[in-house]
Amino acid sequence: MDEQQRVAAFVRENDLETDPAYRLLDLVSELGEVAKDVAESTDYGDSPGDIAVHPDEIGDTLFSLLALAEGLDVDASAALDEALAKYEGRIDETRTPSSGR
């Protein structure tokens, strides 16, 4: 994934290397910012149609996730391919009529 290499280069060039445990904490924090946007924009669930998330918060979350993947030596693209295959398999299982039903 080109984005993972971009994040890795940015981290390297700006001397932002850190342990994966800290990357995970950063990821959870950034995801919390997304949740905050959702909570506030929907008046804490009272107006679900008004949902809004600042794109920069999604970007921060992606950066943190890709930095974590890089720190764990996980190829984010391969991991995504694996996840999509898993989800496709689950969908196929629910759409295939089982014998005996």
Secondary structure, DSSP 8 states (H G I E B T S, - for coil): -HHHHHHHHHHHHTT----HHHHHHHHHHHHHHHHHHHHHHTTTTT-GGG----HHHHHHHHHHHHHHHHHTT--HHHHHHHHHHHHHHHHHHHHS--TT-
